[in-house]
């Protein structure tokens, strides 16, 4: 995970929340691990993890900010 953070200059960390917009609509997920330069992310509602490029249509969410506007 440290290699991904340093190489791609992203704030990726295990347990971090992301928003993926590559399929045309936003999907939220949780970073579970990193492997071969990719982040293994579990999209909400899906039981398994999938590999994502750390900079391709991912937005890293600030843990202090709620995903749902109040």
PDB file of N, CA, C and O in Angstrom, chain B, residues numbered from 101:
ATOM      1  N   UNK B 101       0.828  -1.186   0.000  1.00  0.00           N
ATOM      2  CA  UNK B 101       0.000   0.000   0.000  1.00  0.00           C
ATOM      3  C   UNK B 101       0.874   1.252   0.000  1.00  0.00           C
ATOM      4  O   UNK B 101       0.539   2.235  -0.661  1.00  0.00           O
ATOM      5  N   UNK B 102       1.981   1.232   0.726  1.00  0.00           N
ATOM      6  CA  UNK B 102       2.876   2.389   0.768  1.00  0.00           C
ATOM      7  C   UNK B 102       3.432   2.684  -0.620  1.00  0.00           C
ATOM      8  O   UNK B 102       3.593   3.847  -0.990  1.00  0.00           O
ATOM      9  N   UNK B 103       3.727   1.641  -1.387  1.00  0.00           N
ATOM     10  CA  UNK B 103       4.239   1.831  -2.744  1.00  0.00           C
ATOM     11  C   UNK B 103       3.201   2.541  -3.608  1.00  0.00           C
ATOM     12  O   UNK B 103       3.549   3.440  -4.374  1.00  0.00           O
ATOM     13  N   UNK B 104       1.954   2.157  -3.496  1.00  0.00           N
ATOM     14  CA  UNK B 104       0.874   2.796  -4.267  1.00  0.00           C
ATOM     15  C   UNK B 104       0.758   4.261  -3.873  1.00  0.00           C
ATOM     16  O   UNK B 104       0.652   5.128  -4.740  1.00  0.00           O
ATOM     17  N   UNK B 105       0.776   4.547  -2.580  1.00  0.00           N
ATOM     18  CA  UNK B 105       0.684   5.941  -2.121  1.00  0.00           C
ATOM     19  C   UNK B 105       1.818   6.788  -2.681  1.00  0.00           C
ATOM     20  O   UNK B 105       1.595   7.890  -3.180  1.00  0.00           O
ATOM     21  N   UNK B 106       3.034   6.265  -2.593  1.00  0.00           N
ATOM     22  CA  UNK B 106       4.201   7.017  -3.039  1.00  0.00           C
ATOM     23  C   UNK B 106       4.243   7.149  -4.555  1.00  0.00           C
ATOM     24  O   UNK B 106       4.493   8.238  -5.071  1.00  0.00           O
ATOM     25  N   UNK B 107       4.008   6.081  -5.264  1.00  0.00           N
ATOM     26  CA  UNK B 107       4.129   6.088  -6.720  1.00  0.00           C
ATOM     27  C   UNK B 107       3.039   6.904  -7.413  1.00  0.00           C
ATOM     28  O   UNK B 107       3.313   7.606  -8.387  1.00  0.00           O
ATOM     29  N   UNK B 108       1.827   6.815  -6.923  1.00  0.00           N
ATOM     30  CA  UNK B 108       0.707   7.504  -7.569  1.00  0.00           C
ATOM     31  C   UNK B 108       0.278   8.770  -6.837  1.00  0.00           C
ATOM     32  O   UNK B 108      -0.611   9.488  -7.293  1.00  0.00           O
ATOM     33  N   UNK B 109       0.910   9.037  -5.708  1.00  0.00           N
ATOM     34  CA  UNK B 109       0.602  10.236  -4.905  1.00  0.00           C
ATOM     35  C   UNK B 109      -0.884  10.334  -4.582  1.00  0.00           C
ATOM     36  O   UNK B 109      -1.540  11.342  -4.841  1.00  0.00           O
ATOM     37  N   UNK B 110      -1.381   9.257  -4.012  1.00  0.00           N
ATOM     38  CA  UNK B 110      -2.784   9.199  -3.592  1.00  0.00           C
ATOM     39  C   UNK B 110      -2.838   8.872  -2.104  1.00  0.00           C
ATOM     40  O   UNK B 110      -1.898   8.287  -1.566  1.00  0.00           O
ATOM     41  N   UNK B 111      -3.931   9.244  -1.429  1.00  0.00           N
ATOM     42  CA  UNK B 111      -4.045   8.987   0.008  1.00  0.00           C
ATOM     43  C   UNK B 111      -4.664   7.627   0.326  1.00  0.00           C
ATOM     44  O   UNK B 111      -5.451   7.508   1.265  1.00  0.00           O
ATOM     45  N   UNK B 112      -4.316   6.611  -0.448  1.00  0.00           N
ATOM     46  CA  UNK B 112      -4.905   5.278  -0.263  1.00  0.00           C
ATOM     47  C   UNK B 112      -4.455   4.657   1.055  1.00  0.00           C
ATOM     48  O   UNK B 112      -3.278   4.699   1.413  1.00  0.00           O
ATOM     49  N   UNK B 113      -5.417   4.082   1.762  1.00  0.00           N
ATOM     50  CA  UNK B 113      -5.095   3.347   2.982  1.00  0.00           C
ATOM     51  C   UNK B 113      -6.162   2.282   3.192  1.00  0.00           C
ATOM     52  O   UNK B 113      -7.311   2.457   2.788  1.00  0.00           O
ATOM     53  N   UNK B 114      -5.783   1.199   3.815  1.00  0.00           N
ATOM     54  CA  UNK B 114      -6.728   0.112   4.089  1.00  0.00           C
ATOM     55  C   UNK B 114      -7.893   0.646   4.914  1.00  0.00           C
ATOM     56  O   UNK B 114      -7.692   1.313   5.928  1.00  0.00           O
ATOM     57  N   UNK B 115      -9.094   0.351   4.478  1.00  0.00           N
ATOM     58  CA  UNK B 115     -10.287   0.818   5.159  1.00  0.00           C
ATOM     59  C   UNK B 115     -10.786   2.157   4.656  1.00  0.00           C
ATOM     60  O   UNK B 115     -11.873   2.600   5.029  1.00  0.00           O
ATOM     61  N   UNK B 116      -9.989   2.810   3.800  1.00  0.00           N
ATOM     62  CA  UNK B 116     -10.392   4.104   3.257  1.00  0.00           C
ATOM     63  C   UNK B 116     -11.561   3.965   2.287  1.00  0.00           C
ATOM     64  O   UNK B 116     -11.701   2.953   1.599  1.00  0.00           O
ATOM     65  N   UNK B 117     -12.386   4.990   2.247  1.00  0.00           N
ATOM     66  CA  UNK B 117     -13.562   4.985   1.374  1.00  0.00           C
ATOM     67  C   UNK B 117     -13.239   5.714   0.079  1.00  0.00           C
ATOM     68  O   UNK B 117     -12.507   6.704   0.070  1.00  0.00           O
ATOM     69  N   UNK B 118     -13.799   5.208  -1.012  1.00  0.00           N
ATOM     70  CA  UNK B 118     -13.600   5.802  -2.330  1.00  0.00           C
ATOM     71  C   UNK B 118     -14.931   5.888  -3.070  1.00  0.00           C
ATOM     72  O   UNK B 118     -15.896   5.193  -2.750  1.00  0.00           O
ATOM     73  N   UNK B 119     -14.947   6.759  -4.059  1.00  0.00           N
ATOM     74  CA  UNK B 119     -16.078   6.843  -4.983  1.00  0.00           C
ATOM     75  C   UNK B 119     -15.522   6.548  -6.365  1.00  0.00           C
ATOM     76  O   UNK B 119     -14.584   7.212  -6.808  1.00  0.00           O
ATOM     77  N   UNK B 120     -16.081   5.570  -7.048  1.00  0.00           N
ATOM     78  CA  UNK B 120     -15.668   5.178  -8.387  1.00  0.00           C
ATOM     79  C   UNK B 120     -16.737   5.622  -9.379  1.00  0.00           C
ATOM     80  O   UNK B 120     -17.921   5.356  -9.175  1.00  0.00           O
ATOM     81  N   UNK B 121     -16.328   6.298 -10.452  1.00  0.00           N
ATOM     82  CA  UNK B 121     -17.286   6.802 -11.432  1.00  0.00           C
ATOM     83  C   UNK B 121     -17.022   6.271 -12.838  1.00  0.00           C
ATOM     84  O   UNK B 121     -17.470   6.874 -13.812  1.00  0.00           O
ATOM     85  N   UNK B 122     -16.321   5.179 -12.960  1.00  0.00           N
ATOM     86  CA  UNK B 122     -15.967   4.640 -14.270  1.00  0.00           C
ATOM     87  C   UNK B 122     -17.104   3.984 -15.024  1.00  0.00           C
ATOM     88  O   UNK B 122     -16.985   3.779 -16.232  1.00  0.00           O
ATOM     89  N   UNK B 123     -18.180   3.653 -14.380  1.00  0.00           N
ATOM     90  CA  UNK B 123     -19.312   2.993 -15.038  1.00  0.00           C
ATOM     91  C   UNK B 123     -20.443   3.971 -15.333  1.00  0.00           C
ATOM     92  O   UNK B 123     -21.554   3.551 -15.658  1.00  0.00           O
ATOM     93  N   UNK B 124     -20.174   5.268 -15.224  1.00  0.00           N
ATOM     94  CA  UNK B 124     -21.180   6.265 -15.548  1.00  0.00           C
ATOM     95  C   UNK B 124     -22.012   6.743 -14.373  1.00  0.00           C
ATOM     96  O   UNK B 124     -22.652   7.791 -14.453  1.00  0.00           O
ATOM     97  N   UNK B 125     -22.009   5.991 -13.291  1.00  0.00           N
ATOM     98  CA  UNK B 125     -22.723   6.417 -12.092  1.00  0.00           C
ATOM     99  C   UNK B 125     -21.807   6.181 -10.897  1.00  0.00           C
ATOM    100  O   UNK B 125     -21.006   5.246 -10.902  1.00  0.00           O
ATOM    101  N   UNK B 126     -21.921   7.014  -9.884  1.00  0.00           N
ATOM    102  CA  UNK B 126     -21.027   6.837  -8.734  1.00  0.00           C
ATOM    103  C   UNK B 126     -21.338   5.565  -7.951  1.00  0.00           C
ATOM    104  O   UNK B 126     -22.493   5.230  -7.688  1.00  0.00           O
ATOM    105  N   UNK B 127     -20.267   4.877  -7.591  1.00  0.00           N
ATOM    106  CA  UNK B 127     -20.368   3.695  -6.727  1.00  0.00           C
ATOM    107  C   UNK B 127     -19.362   3.886  -5.608  1.00  0.00           C
ATOM    108  O   UNK B 127     -18.232   4.312  -5.845  1.00  0.00           O
ATOM    109  N   UNK B 128     -19.768   3.575  -4.405  1.00  0.00           N
ATOM    110  CA  UNK B 128     -18.896   3.735  -3.253  1.00  0.00           C
ATOM    111  C   UNK B 128     -18.317   2.385  -2.858  1.00  0.00           C
ATOM    112  O   UNK B 128     -18.946   1.342  -3.036  1.00  0.00           O
ATOM    113  N   UNK B 129     -17.093   2.429  -2.315  1.00  0.00           N
ATOM    114  CA  UNK B 129     -16.444   1.199  -1.903  1.00  0.00           C
ATOM    115  C   UNK B 129     -15.411   1.446  -0.823  1.00  0.00           C
ATOM    116  O   UNK B 129     -15.164   2.581  -0.414  1.00  0.00           O
ATOM    117  N   UNK B 130     -14.808   0.345  -0.370  1.00  0.00           N
ATOM    118  CA  UNK B 130     -13.812   0.379   0.692  1.00  0.00           C
ATOM    119  C   UNK B 130     -12.544  -0.299   0.212  1.00  0.00           C
ATOM    120  O   UNK B 130     -12.594  -1.391  -0.354  1.00  0.00           O
ATOM    121  N   UNK B 131     -11.403   0.346   0.438  1.00  0.00           N
ATOM    122  CA  UNK B 131     -10.113  -0.230   0.069  1.00  0.00           C
ATOM    123  C   UNK B 131      -9.800  -1.356   1.048  1.00  0.00           C
ATOM    124  O   UNK B 131      -9.791  -1.138   2.260  1.00  0.00           O
ATOM    125  N   UNK B 132      -9.546  -2.542   0.542  1.00  0.00           N
ATOM    126  CA  UNK B 132      -9.233  -3.691   1.388  1.00  0.00           C
ATOM    127  C   UNK B 132      -7.749  -4.025   1.389  1.00  0.00           C
ATOM    128  O   UNK B 132      -7.219  -4.449   2.416  1.00  0.00           O
ATOM    129  N   UNK B 133      -7.051  -3.840   0.239  1.00  0.00           N
ATOM    130  CA  UNK B 133      -5.621  -4.147   0.157  1.00  0.00           C
ATOM    131  C   UNK B 133      -5.077  -3.574  -1.143  1.00  0.00           C
ATOM    132  O   UNK B 133      -5.791  -2.903  -1.887  1.00  0.00           O
ATOM    133  N   UNK B 134      -3.803  -3.847  -1.405  1.00  0.00           N
ATOM    134  CA  UNK B 134      -3.167  -3.459  -2.661  1.00  0.00           C
ATOM    135  C   UNK B 134      -2.377  -4.659  -3.174  1.00  0.00           C
ATOM    136  O   UNK B 134      -1.793  -5.419  -2.402  1.00  0.00           O
ATOM    137  N   UNK B 135      -2.373  -4.807  -4.500  1.00  0.00           N
ATOM    138  CA  UNK B 135      -1.635  -5.920  -5.103  1.00  0.00           C
ATOM    139  C   UNK B 135      -1.215  -5.526  -6.515  1.00  0.00           C
ATOM    140  O   UNK B 135      -2.041  -5.074  -7.308  1.00  0.00           O
ATOM    141  N   UNK B 136       0.049  -5.694  -6.824  1.00  0.00           N
ATOM    142  CA  UNK B 136       0.586  -5.431  -8.162  1.00  0.00           C
ATOM    143  C   UNK B 136       0.262  -4.024  -8.656  1.00  0.00           C
ATOM    144  O   UNK B 136      -0.075  -3.839  -9.826  1.00  0.00           O
ATOM    145  N   UNK B 137       0.361  -3.046  -7.784  1.00  0.00           N
ATOM    146  CA  UNK B 137       0.127  -1.664  -8.168  1.00  0.00           C
ATOM    147  C   UNK B 137      -1.331  -1.288  -8.302  1.00  0.00           C
ATOM    148  O   UNK B 137      -1.645  -0.188  -8.759  1.00  0.00           O
ATOM    149  N   UNK B 138      -2.212  -2.159  -7.921  1.00  0.00           N
ATOM    150  CA  UNK B 138      -3.651  -1.895  -7.984  1.00  0.00           C
ATOM    151  C   UNK B 138      -4.237  -1.923  -6.578  1.00  0.00           C
ATOM    152  O   UNK B 138      -3.711  -2.581  -5.680  1.00  0.00           O
ATOM    153  N   UNK B 139      -5.332  -1.199  -6.409  1.00  0.00           N
ATOM    154  CA  UNK B 139      -6.052  -1.239  -5.144  1.00  0.00           C
ATOM    155  C   UNK B 139      -7.147  -2.285  -5.250  1.00  0.00           C
ATOM    156  O   UNK B 139      -7.875  -2.332  -6.242  1.00  0.00           O
ATOM    157  N   UNK B 140      -7.262  -3.114  -4.240  1.00  0.00           N
ATOM    158  CA  UNK B 140      -8.330  -4.103  -4.184  1.00  0.00           C
ATOM    159  C   UNK B 140      -9.459  -3.466  -3.388  1.00  0.00           C
ATOM    160  O   UNK B 140      -9.351  -3.261  -2.179  1.00  0.00           O
ATOM    161  N   UNK B 141     -10.543  -3.158  -4.088  1.00  0.00           N
ATOM    162  CA  UNK B 141     -11.652  -2.410  -3.504  1.00  0.00           C
ATOM    163  C   UNK B 141     -12.903  -3.266  -3.492  1.00  0.00           C
ATOM    164  O   UNK B 141     -13.220  -3.949  -4.466  1.00  0.00           O
ATOM    165  N   UNK B 142     -13.606  -3.218  -2.372  1.00  0.00           N
ATOM    166  CA  UNK B 142     -14.888  -3.896  -2.253  1.00  0.00           C
ATOM    167  C   UNK B 142     -15.979  -2.850  -2.430  1.00  0.00           C
ATOM    168  O   UNK B 142     -16.200  -2.008  -1.559  1.00  0.00           O
ATOM    169  N   UNK B 143     -16.659  -2.917  -3.573  1.00  0.00           N
ATOM    170  CA  UNK B 143     -17.759  -2.002  -3.851  1.00  0.00           C
ATOM    171  C   UNK B 143     -18.930  -2.367  -2.932  1.00  0.00           C
ATOM    172  O   UNK B 143     -19.208  -3.545  -2.708  1.00  0.00           O
ATOM    173  N   UNK B 144     -19.598  -1.362  -2.413  1.00  0.00           N
ATOM    174  CA  UNK B 144     -20.739  -1.593  -1.519  1.00  0.00           C
ATOM    175  C   UNK B 144     -21.764  -2.503  -2.194  1.00  0.00           C
ATOM    176  O   UNK B 144     -22.154  -2.272  -3.338  1.00  0.00           O
ATOM    177  N   UNK B 145     -22.191  -3.531  -1.479  1.00  0.00           N
ATOM    178  CA  UNK B 145     -23.188  -4.459  -1.986  1.00  0.00           C
ATOM    179  C   UNK B 145     -22.620  -5.635  -2.764  1.00  0.00           C
ATOM    180  O   UNK B 145     -23.369  -6.509  -3.198  1.00  0.00           O
ATOM    181  N   UNK B 146     -21.298  -5.666  -2.945  1.00  0.00           N
ATOM    182  CA  UNK B 146     -20.637  -6.779  -3.640  1.00  0.00           C
ATOM    183  C   UNK B 146     -19.737  -7.489  -2.638  1.00  0.00           C
ATOM    184  O   UNK B 146     -19.017  -6.839  -1.880  1.00  0.00           O
ATOM    185  N   UNK B 147     -19.773  -8.805  -2.631  1.00  0.00           N
ATOM    186  CA  UNK B 147     -19.063  -9.563  -1.595  1.00  0.00           C
ATOM    187  C   UNK B 147     -17.562  -9.692  -1.813  1.00  0.00           C
ATOM    188  O   UNK B 147     -16.824  -9.882  -0.847  1.00  0.00           O
ATOM    189  N   UNK B 148     -17.086  -9.595  -3.058  1.00  0.00           N
ATOM    190  CA  UNK B 148     -15.665  -9.792  -3.330  1.00  0.00           C
ATOM    191  C   UNK B 148     -14.982  -8.467  -3.684  1.00  0.00           C
ATOM    192  O   UNK B 148     -15.647  -7.479  -3.996  1.00  0.00           O
ATOM    193  N   UNK B 149     -13.659  -8.461  -3.633  1.00  0.00           N
ATOM    194  CA  UNK B 149     -12.906  -7.266  -4.007  1.00  0.00           C
ATOM    195  C   UNK B 149     -12.569  -7.335  -5.492  1.00  0.00           C
ATOM    196  O   UNK B 149     -12.543  -8.407  -6.097  1.00  0.00           O
ATOM    197  N   UNK B 150     -12.313  -6.167  -6.057  1.00  0.00           N
ATOM    198  CA  UNK B 150     -11.936  -6.054  -7.462  1.00  0.00           C
ATOM    199  C   UNK B 150     -10.759  -5.096  -7.572  1.00  0.00           C
ATOM    200  O   UNK B 150     -10.643  -4.166  -6.773  1.00  0.00           O
ATOM    201  N   UNK B 151      -9.872  -5.312  -8.564  1.00  0.00           N
ATOM    202  CA  UNK B 151      -8.718  -4.421  -8.710  1.00  0.00           C
ATOM    203  C   UNK B 151      -9.088  -3.123  -9.437  1.00  0.00           C
ATOM    204  O   UNK B 151      -9.826  -3.131 -10.422  1.00  0.00           O
ATOM    205  N   UNK B 152      -8.559  -2.016  -8.925  1.00  0.00           N
ATOM    206  CA  UNK B 152      -8.762  -0.706  -9.533  1.00  0.00           C
ATOM    207  C   UNK B 152      -7.421   0.007  -9.616  1.00  0.00           C
ATOM    208  O   UNK B 152      -6.594  -0.104  -8.710  1.00  0.00           O
ATOM    209  N   UNK B 153      -7.205   0.745 -10.709  1.00  0.00           N
ATOM    210  CA  UNK B 153      -6.014   1.581 -10.811  1.00  0.00           C
ATOM    211  C   UNK B 153      -6.189   2.746  -9.829  1.00  0.00           C
ATOM    212  O   UNK B 153      -7.277   3.315  -9.740  1.00  0.00           O
ATOM    213  N   UNK B 154      -5.142   3.104  -9.100  1.00  0.00           N
ATOM    214  CA  UNK B 154      -5.274   4.118  -8.051  1.00  0.00           C
ATOM    215  C   UNK B 154      -5.692   5.512  -8.519  1.00  0.00           C
ATOM    216  O   UNK B 154      -6.149   6.314  -7.705  1.00  0.00           O
ATOM    217  N   UNK B 155      -5.549   5.818  -9.808  1.00  0.00           N
ATOM    218  CA  UNK B 155      -5.908   7.162 -10.267  1.00  0.00           C
ATOM    219  C   UNK B 155      -7.035   7.164 -11.285  1.00  0.00           C
ATOM    220  O   UNK B 155      -7.464   8.240 -11.702  1.00  0.00           O
ATOM    221  N   UNK B 156      -7.532   6.012 -11.702  1.00  0.00           N
ATOM    222  CA  UNK B 156      -8.554   5.978 -12.744  1.00  0.00           C
ATOM    223  C   UNK B 156      -9.962   6.129 -12.160  1.00  0.00           C
ATOM    224  O   UNK B 156     -10.526   5.180 -11.615  1.00  0.00           O
ATOM    225  N   UNK B 157     -10.510   7.323 -12.284  1.00  0.00           N
ATOM    226  CA  UNK B 157     -11.884   7.628 -11.889  1.00  0.00           C
ATOM    227  C   UNK B 157     -12.223   7.252 -10.442  1.00  0.00           C
ATOM    228  O   UNK B 157     -13.341   6.840 -10.129  1.00  0.00           O
ATOM    229  N   UNK B 158     -11.229   7.408  -9.581  1.00  0.00           N
ATOM    230  CA  UNK B 158     -11.439   7.193  -8.153  1.00  0.00           C
ATOM    231  C   UNK B 158     -11.333   8.527  -7.426  1.00  0.00           C
ATOM    232  O   UNK B 158     -10.443   9.329  -7.709  1.00  0.00           O
ATOM    233  N   UNK B 159     -12.222   8.753  -6.515  1.00  0.00           N
ATOM    234  CA  UNK B 159     -12.134   9.918  -5.641  1.00  0.00           C
ATOM    235  C   UNK B 159     -12.014   9.373  -4.228  1.00  0.00           C
ATOM    236  O   UNK B 159     -12.848   8.595  -3.766  1.00  0.00           O
ATOM    237  N   UNK B 160     -10.955   9.802  -3.553  1.00  0.00           N
ATOM    238  CA  UNK B 160     -10.709   9.359  -2.184  1.00  0.00           C
ATOM    239  C   UNK B 160     -11.518  10.240  -1.252  1.00  0.00           C
ATOM    240  O   UNK B 160     -11.384  11.464  -1.278  1.00  0.00           O
ATOM    241  N   UNK B 161     -12.346   9.633  -0.438  1.00  0.00           N
ATOM    242  CA  UNK B 161     -13.245  10.379   0.428  1.00  0.00           C
ATOM    243  C   UNK B 161     -12.593  10.644   1.775  1.00  0.00           C
ATOM    244  O   UNK B 161     -11.916   9.786   2.342  1.00  0.00           O
ATOM    245  N   UNK B 162     -12.809  11.835   2.263  1.00  0.00           N
ATOM    246  CA  UNK B 162     -12.293  12.228   3.566  1.00  0.00           C
ATOM    247  C   UNK B 162     -13.131  11.547   4.643  1.00  0.00           C
ATOM    248  O   UNK B 162     -14.352  11.699   4.652  1.00  0.00           O
ATOM    249  N   UNK B 163     -12.502  10.797   5.554  1.00  0.00           N
ATOM    250  CA  UNK B 163     -13.272  10.087   6.568  1.00  0.00           C
ATOM    251  C   UNK B 163     -14.071  11.011   7.493  1.00  0.00           C
ATOM    252  O   UNK B 163     -15.023  10.573   8.138  1.00  0.00           O
ATOM    253  N   UNK B 164     -13.688  12.274   7.557  1.00  0.00           N
ATOM    254  CA  UNK B 164     -14.399  13.205   8.429  1.00  0.00           C
ATOM    255  C   UNK B 164     -15.657  13.769   7.772  1.00  0.00           C
ATOM    256  O   UNK B 164     -16.483  14.399   8.431  1.00  0.00           O
ATOM    257  N   UNK B 165     -15.794  13.534   6.450  1.00  0.00           N
ATOM    258  CA  UNK B 165     -16.926  14.100   5.706  1.00  0.00           C
ATOM    259  C   UNK B 165     -17.906  12.982   5.394  1.00  0.00           C
ATOM    260  O   UNK B 165     -17.506  11.924   4.908  1.00  0.00           O
ATOM    261  N   UNK B 166     -19.168  13.204   5.663  1.00  0.00           N
ATOM    262  CA  UNK B 166     -20.207  12.230   5.379  1.00  0.00           C
ATOM    263  C   UNK B 166     -20.448  12.149   3.880  1.00  0.00           C
ATOM    264  O   UNK B 166     -20.358  13.159   3.181  1.00  0.00           O
ATOM    265  N   UNK B 167     -20.760  10.934   3.372  1.00  0.00           N
ATOM    266  CA  UNK B 167     -21.078  10.767   1.957  1.00  0.00           C
ATOM    267  C   UNK B 167     -22.463  11.288   1.627  1.00  0.00           C
ATOM    268  O   UNK B 167     -22.740  11.635   0.479  1.00  0.00           O
ATOM    269  N   UNK B 168     -23.322  11.344   2.611  1.00  0.00           N
ATOM    270  CA  UNK B 168     -24.699  11.764   2.386  1.00  0.00           C
ATOM    271  C   UNK B 168     -24.866  13.192   2.903  1.00  0.00           C
ATOM    272  O   UNK B 168     -24.699  13.440   4.097  1.00  0.00           O
ATOM    273  N   UNK B 169     -25.195  14.133   2.013  1.00  0.00           N
ATOM    274  CA  UNK B 169     -25.365  15.515   2.465  1.00  0.00           C
ATOM    275  C   UNK B 169     -26.518  15.615   3.476  1.00  0.00           C
ATOM    276  O   UNK B 169     -27.550  14.957   3.342  1.00  0.00           O
ATOM    277  N   UNK B 170     -26.308  16.447   4.471  1.00  0.00           N
ATOM    278  CA  UNK B 170     -27.352  16.644   5.490  1.00  0.00           C
ATOM    279  C   UNK B 170     -28.237  17.799   5.131  1.00  0.00           C
ATOM    280  O   UNK B 170     -29.171  18.115   5.868  1.00  0.00           O
TER     281      UNK B 170
END
